[in-house]
């Protein structure tokens, strides 16, 4: 049976969260694990690289005409929800 490695599990979870959770939450939670000596400085740098790669990819998609969509016009139902 393989031994459970909390550090690897936490690091993988943070990498998977990027793009699915707000970045500020990922950073805040990572800092707590760093302060608890679960994550290392190298782990924090790795998380930062994944965040930077996510932002770069997101910026490229936002300027790519193939991925830009026009927003649908607001309906009366939308106005009621506001």
C-alpha positions in Angstrom: 0.0 0.0 0.0 1.3 3.4 -1.0 1.9 5.9 1.8 -0.2 9.0 1.8 1.8 12.2 1.1 -0.2 15.2 2.4 2.2 17.7 0.7 1.7 16.2 -2.8 -2.0 15.8 -2.3 -2.4 19.5 -1.2 -0.1 20.7 -4.1 -2.1 18.8 -6.7 -5.4 20.1 -5.2 -4.2 23.7 -5.6 -3.1 23.1 -9.1 -6.5 21.6 -10.0 -8.3 24.5 -8.3 -6.7 27.2 -10.5 -9.3 28.1 -13.0 -12.1 26.6 -11.0 -11.8 28.7 -7.8 -11.0 32.4 -7.5 -7.2 32.9 -7.5 -7.3 34.9 -4.2 -8.8 31.8 -2.5 -6.1 29.5 -3.9 -3.4 31.9 -2.8 -4.8 32.4 0.7 -5.2 28.7 1.3 -1.8 27.9 -0.1 -0.3 30.5 2.3 -1.9 28.7 5.3 -0.4 25.4 4.2 2.9 27.1 3.7 2.8 28.6 7.2 1.9 25.1 8.6 5.1 23.8 6.9 3.1 21.5 4.6 4.2 23.4 1.4 7.7 24.6 0.7 8.9 27.7 -1.0 9.4 25.6 -4.2 5.8 24.5 -4.0 4.6 28.1 -3.7 6.7 29.0 -6.7 5.1 26.1 -8.6 1.6 27.3 -7.7 2.6 30.8 -8.8 3.8 29.4 -12.2 0.5 27.6 -12.7 -1.5 30.8 -11.9 0.7 32.8 -14.3 0.1 30.2 -17.0 -3.6 30.3 -16.4 -3.7 34.1 -16.7 -1.6 33.9 -19.9 -4.0 31.3 -21.5 -7.0 33.3 -20.3 -5.6 36.5 -21.9 -4.9 34.7 -25.2 -8.4 33.3 -25.3 -10.0 36.7 -24.6 -8.2 38.2 -27.7 -8.8 35.3 -30.0 -11.8 36.1 -32.3 -12.6 32.4 -32.6 -13.4 32.3 -28.8 -15.1 35.7 -28.5 -18.9 35.6 -28.2 -21.5 38.2 -28.3 -23.5 38.3 -25.1 -27.2 37.7 -25.6 -29.4 40.7 -25.1 -31.1 41.0 -21.7 -34.6 39.6 -21.5 -37.4 40.7 -19.2 -36.8 37.6 -17.0 -33.1 38.7 -16.6 -34.3 42.2 -15.6 -36.6 40.7 -12.9 -33.7 38.8 -11.4 -31.6 41.9 -10.9 
